[in-house]
Amino acid sequence: MAGLKIESVTKTFGSMNALSDVSLEVKNGEFVAVLGPSGCGKTTLLRAIAGFEKVSDGEIRVDEVVVSSRSVNVPPEKRKVGIVFQNYALWPHMSVAENVGYSLKVAKVAKATREKRVEDALALVDLTGLGDRRPSNLSGGQRQRVALARCLVSTPSLVLFDEPLANLDVHLRASMEEEFADFHKRTKTTIVYITHDQAEAMALADRIAVMDHGKLIQFATPRELYQEPRSDMVAAFIAQGMVLPAKLMSVPENGQCKVQLLGQDAVFRCASDQATVSEAKVCIRSSDIEIVDKDGIPVAIKRVIYRGGGARVEAYPVARPDLQLTFDIPDPVTLLEGDTANIRICSGWVIPQGDPQ
């Protein structure tokens, strides 16, 4: 399967840059998720890779072949790029096999060859024996697999997924995540997976490209994004991290820096190239906060949300009511709205200064 290389791609609509100088490289056989809030540019990026949008600047290569640039725009049908859409787009009057083999029929592939390739594609997605059924007689998950088989039957070099689980219920989504992961493990297909769902991206992808306002903010493994975000946006976006102001009290040493946060001294993880600045920002997670009896940071409780077995607490530091903190406490839950408590921030990450990528 082919790799994908995107170099300095910009896509402009009128005066707006939907994509701004985006560069990333997907390795052969890699599963990459493109993640970001609505309007971040991820769908435009998918359409540019597929050939539905012509890039304004930069270059896109599939298997080292230029398919998009200012002077080159290979048509979608000649890019050997397959797409799996979120709405399946199956023809209800055709059988499963007819849906899967339609593109081969249009291409006038011989019937015997066509039937063999359809059979092989259905086997890849565990739908052997269901070729005679109509889409209406399949479950949502099975229809999604038919859409995937239809994509694979044309032997694409690269497969794009456009939020394929967005229309499924939560239980079916979990099941399909397992199936996509198993499919990738078996076939080693190069995949670019567009999604707004963080849990989905974390569960499936080898690496995740986080986008915002048309720019690539960080491209890293799920663990790196969670533990070592390189910008305020990534820190706050991934798993609802809390970004807080702090003072950097020491230079990096063995991957750690001394910081002063909300009047308390602490030792946080930091990058080896962390700049020596007095004013810094840190990312903490709910799991980094614990309640203490004394000598902690005083907080006022805004809201307590019971979640079975414990509660999610929303609070703010008494000295900084403009900041919001969230943390979890186990049963028995005794805190109430309007109470005060003392907390300790056990761990955190100093967000690097400078280039977020």
C-alpha positions as CSV (number, residue, x, y, z in Angstrom):
1,M,0.0,0.0,0.0
2,A,1.1,3.5,-0.7
3,G,2.2,6.3,1.6
4,L,1.0,9.8,1.5
5,K,3.1,13.0,1.5
6,I,1.5,16.5,1.9
7,E,3.9,19.4,1.5
8,S,2.9,23.0,2.4
9,V,-0.6,22.6,1.1
10,T,-2.9,25.7,1.2
11,K,-6.5,25.8,0.0
12,T,-8.2,29.2,-0.4
13,F,-11.9,29.9,-0.8
14,G,-12.2,33.6,-1.7
15,S,-10.3,35.4,1.1
16,M,-10.4,32.5,3.5
17,N,-7.7,29.9,3.9
18,A,-9.4,26.6,4.6
19,L,-6.0,25.0,4.7
20,S,-2.8,27.0,5.6
21,D,0.6,25.5,4.8
22,V,-0.2,22.0,5.9
23,S,2.6,19.4,5.8
24,L,2.5,15.8,7.0
25,E,3.7,12.4,5.9
26,V,1.8,9.1,6.3
27,K,4.0,6.0,6.1
28,N,3.1,2.9,4.1
29,G,0.6,0.8,6.1
30,E,0.1,3.5,8.8
31,F,-3.3,4.4,10.3
32,V,-3.5,8.2,10.7
33,A,-6.4,10.0,12.2
34,V,-7.1,13.7,11.4
35,L,-8.8,15.2,14.4
36,G,-10.1,18.7,15.2
37,P,-13.2,20.8,16.1
38,S,-15.8,21.7,13.5
39,G,-14.4,24.0,10.8
40,C,-10.8,23.1,11.5
41,G,-10.1,22.0,7.9
42,K,-10.0,18.2,8.2
43,T,-12.8,17.6,5.6
44,T,-11.2,20.0,3.2
45,L,-7.9,18.1,3.6
46,L,-9.7,14.8,2.8
47,R,-11.3,16.3,-0.3
48,A,-7.9,17.7,-1.4
49,I,-6.3,14.2,-1.0
50,A,-9.2,12.6,-2.8
51,G,-9.1,15.1,-5.7
52,F,-12.5,16.8,-5.0
53,E,-10.7,20.1,-4.3
54,K,-7.8,21.5,-6.2
55,V,-5.0,22.9,-3.9
56,S,-4.2,26.6,-4.1
57,D,-0.5,25.9,-3.3
58,G,1.7,23.1,-2.2
59,E,1.8,19.5,-3.3
60,I,0.2,16.1,-2.5
61,R,1.9,12.8,-3.4
62,V,0.5,9.3,-3.2
63,D,3.1,6.6,-3.5
64,E,5.7,9.3,-4.6
65,V,3.4,10.3,-7.5
66,V,2.3,14.0,-7.6
67,V,-1.5,14.0,-7.7
68,S,-2.1,17.6,-6.6
69,S,-0.2,20.9,-7.0
70,R,-0.7,24.3,-8.5
71,S,-0.1,22.8,-12.0
72,V,-1.3,19.2,-11.5
73,N,-4.7,17.9,-10.6
74,V,-5.1,14.2,-11.2
75,P,-8.9,13.3,-11.4
76,P,-10.3,11.4,-8.4
77,E,-11.0,8.3,-10.4
78,K,-7.3,8.1,-11.5
79,R,-5.7,8.6,-8.0
80,K,-6.2,5.0,-6.8
81,V,-7.6,6.5,-3.6
82,G,-10.6,4.8,-2.0
83,I,-13.2,6.7,0.2
84,V,-15.6,5.3,2.8
85,F,-18.3,7.9,3.6
86,Q,-20.3,8.2,6.8
87,N,-23.7,7.8,5.0
88,Y,-22.7,4.5,3.3
89,A,-24.1,5.7,-0.1
90,L,-25.3,2.2,-1.0
91,W,-27.9,1.6,-3.8
92,P,-31.0,0.1,-2.1
93,H,-32.1,-1.7,-5.3
94,M,-28.8,-3.5,-5.7
95,S,-27.6,-6.6,-3.9
96,V,-24.5,-6.4,-1.7
97,A,-22.4,-8.0,-4.4
98,E,-23.8,-5.6,-7.1
99,N,-23.0,-2.6,-4.9
100,V,-19.5,-3.7,-4.2
101,G,-18.8,-4.6,-7.9
102,Y,-20.5,-1.6,-9.5
103,S,-17.3,0.3,-10.2
104,L,-15.7,-2.8,-11.8
105,K,-18.8,-3.2,-14.0
106,V,-18.6,0.4,-15.1
107,A,-14.9,-0.2,-15.9
108,K,-16.0,-3.2,-18.0
109,V,-14.0,-5.7,-16.0
110,A,-14.7,-9.2,-17.2
111,K,-17.6,-10.9,-15.3
112,A,-15.5,-13.8,-13.9
113,T,-12.7,-11.5,-12.7
114,R,-15.3,-9.1,-11.3
115,E,-17.0,-11.8,-9.3
116,K,-13.7,-13.0,-7.9
117,R,-12.7,-9.6,-6.8
118,V,-16.1,-8.9,-5.2
119,E,-15.8,-12.2,-3.4
120,D,-12.3,-11.4,-2.1
121,A,-13.4,-7.9,-1.0
122,L,-16.3,-9.3,0.9
123,A,-14.0,-11.8,2.6
124,L,-11.7,-9.0,3.7
125,V,-14.6,-7.4,5.7
126,D,-16.1,-10.7,7.0
127,L,-19.2,-10.6,4.8
128,T,-18.6,-13.9,2.9
129,G,-22.0,-15.4,1.9
130,L,-24.0,-12.2,2.2
131,G,-23.5,-11.0,-1.4
132,D,-27.1,-11.8,-2.4
133,R,-28.7,-9.7,0.3
134,R,-30.0,-6.1,-0.1
135,P,-28.6,-3.3,2.1
136,S,-32.0,-3.0,3.8
137,N,-31.6,-6.5,5.2
138,L,-28.3,-5.7,6.9
139,S,-27.4,-4.1,10.2
140,G,-25.8,-0.7,10.3
141,G,-22.4,-2.2,11.0
142,Q,-22.8,-4.6,8.0
143,R,-23.8,-1.8,5.7
144,Q,-20.6,0.1,6.8
145,R,-18.6,-3.0,5.9
146,V,-20.2,-3.2,2.5
147,A,-19.2,0.4,1.9
148,L,-15.6,-0.6,2.9
149,A,-15.7,-3.6,0.6
150,R,-16.9,-1.4,-2.3
151,C,-13.9,0.8,-1.7
152,L,-11.4,-2.1,-1.5
153,V,-12.6,-3.9,-4.6
154,S,-10.8,-1.3,-6.8
155,T,-7.5,-2.1,-5.0
156,P,-6.8,1.5,-3.9
157,S,-3.3,2.6,-2.8
158,L,-4.8,4.6,0.0
159,V,-8.1,4.5,1.9
160,L,-9.8,7.6,3.3
161,F,-12.5,7.4,5.9
162,D,-14.8,10.4,6.3
163,E,-16.2,10.1,9.8
164,P,-17.5,6.6,9.1
165,L,-19.0,6.0,12.5
166,A,-20.8,9.3,13.0
167,N,-24.2,7.9,12.2
168,L,-24.0,4.7,14.4
169,D,-25.2,4.3,18.0
170,V,-22.6,4.1,20.8
171,H,-22.6,0.3,21.1
172,L,-22.3,-0.2,17.3
173,R,-19.5,2.4,17.2
174,A,-17.5,0.4,19.7
175,S,-18.0,-2.8,17.7
176,M,-17.0,-1.1,14.5
177,E,-13.9,0.4,16.1
178,E,-12.8,-3.2,16.8
179,E,-13.5,-4.2,13.3
180,F,-11.6,-1.3,11.7
181,A,-8.6,-2.0,14.0
182,D,-8.7,-5.7,13.1
183,F,-9.1,-4.9,9.4
184,H,-6.0,-2.6,9.5
185,K,-4.0,-5.2,11.4
186,R,-4.8,-7.9,8.8
187,T,-4.4,-5.9,5.6
188,K,-1.8,-3.2,6.6
189,T,-3.8,-0.8,4.4
190,T,-2.6,2.9,4.5
191,I,-5.5,4.7,6.1
192,V,-6.3,8.4,6.7
193,Y,-9.3,8.6,9.0
194,I,-11.2,11.9,9.5
195,T,-13.0,12.3,12.8
196,H,-14.1,14.7,15.4
197,D,-14.3,12.0,18.1
198,Q,-11.2,11.9,20.2
199,A,-11.9,8.5,21.7
200,E,-12.2,7.0,18.2
201,A,-9.0,8.5,17.1
202,M,-7.1,7.4,20.2
203,A,-8.4,3.9,19.9
204,L,-7.6,3.4,16.2
205,A,-4.7,5.5,15.0
206,D,-1.0,5.0,15.0
207,R,-0.6,8.8,14.9
208,I,-3.0,11.7,15.1
209,A,-2.9,15.0,13.2
210,V,-4.6,17.7,15.3
211,M,-5.9,20.6,13.2
212,D,-7.3,24.0,14.1
213,H,-8.3,26.9,11.8
214,G,-6.9,25.2,8.8
215,K,-3.4,24.6,10.3
216,L,-1.7,21.4,11.5
217,I,-1.1,22.0,15.2
218,Q,0.6,18.7,16.2
219,F,1.2,15.4,14.6
220,A,2.1,12.7,17.1
221,T,1.1,9.4,18.7
222,P,-2.0,9.3,21.0
223,R,0.2,8.9,24.1
224,E,2.3,11.9,23.1
225,L,-0.7,14.1,22.4
226,Y,-2.2,13.3,25.8
227,Q,1.0,13.4,27.9
228,E,3.1,16.0,26.0
229,P,0.8,18.5,24.1
230,R,2.9,21.1,22.3
231,S,0.4,24.0,22.3
232,D,-2.4,25.4,24.5
233,M,-4.9,24.3,21.9
234,V,-3.9,20.7,21.9
235,A,-3.6,20.7,25.7
236,A,-7.1,22.0,26.1
237,F,-8.7,20.0,23.2
238,I,-7.3,16.5,24.0
239,A,-9.2,14.9,26.9
240,Q,-10.4,18.4,28.1
241,G,-7.0,19.3,29.6
242,M,-6.8,22.3,31.9
243,V,-4.3,25.0,30.8
244,L,-3.1,27.1,33.8
245,P,-0.6,30.0,34.2
246,A,2.6,29.1,36.2
247,K,6.0,30.4,36.9
248,L,9.0,28.4,35.7
249,M,11.5,28.2,38.6
250,S,14.2,26.1,37.0
251,V,15.6,24.9,33.7
252,P,14.8,21.3,32.5
253,E,16.7,18.6,34.2
254,N,16.0,14.9,33.6
255,G,12.8,15.8,31.9
256,Q,11.5,17.8,34.8
257,C,11.1,21.5,35.8
258,K,10.3,23.2,39.0
259,V,7.2,25.4,38.8
260,Q,5.1,27.6,41.0
261,L,1.4,27.1,40.4
262,L,-1.4,28.8,42.2
263,G,1.0,29.7,45.0
264,Q,2.3,26.2,45.4
265,D,5.7,24.7,44.4
266,A,5.7,21.6,42.3
267,V,7.8,19.5,39.9
268,F,6.3,19.0,36.5
269,R,7.4,17.1,33.4
270,C,8.8,19.3,30.6
271,A,10.5,19.1,27.3
272,S,14.3,19.0,27.1
273,D,14.2,22.1,24.9
274,Q,11.9,24.0,27.2
275,A,12.9,27.7,27.1
276,T,13.9,29.4,30.3
277,V,11.0,31.8,30.8
278,S,9.4,33.1,34.0
279,E,5.9,33.0,32.7
280,A,4.7,29.6,31.4
281,K,1.6,27.6,30.9
282,V,1.0,24.1,32.2
283,C,-1.4,21.3,31.3
284,I,-3.0,19.2,34.0
285,R,-5.6,16.5,33.8
286,S,-8.4,15.6,36.3
287,S,-6.4,12.7,37.5
288,D,-3.6,15.0,38.5
289,I,-5.7,16.6,41.2
290,E,-6.4,15.2,44.7
291,I,-8.1,16.5,47.8
292,V,-6.0,17.1,50.9
293,D,-6.8,18.0,54.5
294,K,-4.4,21.0,54.8
295,D,-1.6,22.9,53.1
296,G,-3.3,22.7,49.7
297,I,-4.7,25.1,47.2
298,P,-8.1,26.4,48.5
299,V,-10.9,25.9,45.9
300,A,-14.6,26.8,45.8
301,I,-17.0,24.1,44.6
302,K,-19.2,25.2,41.7
303,R,-20.9,22.0,40.8
304,V,-20.9,18.3,41.8
305,I,-22.1,15.8,39.1
306,Y,-22.8,12.3,40.4
307,R,-21.7,9.6,37.9
308,G,-22.2,6.4,39.8
309,G,-19.4,5.3,42.1
310,G,-18.2,8.9,42.4
311,A,-18.6,12.4,41.1
312,R,-17.1,14.9,38.7
313,V,-16.4,18.2,40.6
314,E,-16.2,21.6,39.0
315,A,-14.4,24.2,41.1
316,Y,-12.2,27.3,40.9
317,P,-9.2,28.4,43.0
318,V,-10.3,30.9,45.6
319,A,-7.4,33.2,44.7
320,R,-8.2,32.9,40.9
321,P,-11.9,32.6,40.3
322,D,-11.3,33.2,36.6
323,L,-9.8,29.7,36.3
324,Q,-11.8,26.4,36.2
325,L,-10.7,23.1,37.6
326,T,-12.4,19.7,37.2
327,F,-11.5,16.5,39.1
328,D,-13.1,13.2,40.2
329,I,-13.8,12.0,43.7
330,P,-15.0,8.5,44.7
331,D,-18.0,7.5,46.8
332,P,-18.9,8.5,49.4
333,V,-19.4,11.9,47.8
334,T,-19.6,14.5,50.6
335,L,-18.7,17.7,48.8
336,L,-21.6,20.1,47.9
337,E,-22.0,23.1,45.7
338,G,-20.8,26.2,47.7
339,D,-18.3,24.2,49.8
340,T,-14.6,24.9,50.0
341,A,-11.8,22.3,49.9
342,N,-8.1,22.0,49.6
343,I,-6.5,20.3,46.6
344,R,-3.0,19.3,45.6
345,I,-1.9,19.1,42.0
346,C,0.3,16.1,41.8
347,S,1.6,16.2,38.3
348,G,1.5,18.1,35.1
349,W,3.2,19.1,31.8
350,V,4.9,22.4,31.0
351,I,3.6,23.4,27.6
352,P,6.7,24.2,25.4
353,Q,7.2,27.7,24.2
354,G,7.7,28.5,20.5
355,D,6.8,26.4,17.5
356,P,3.9,24.1,18.5
357,Q,4.8,21.5,15.9
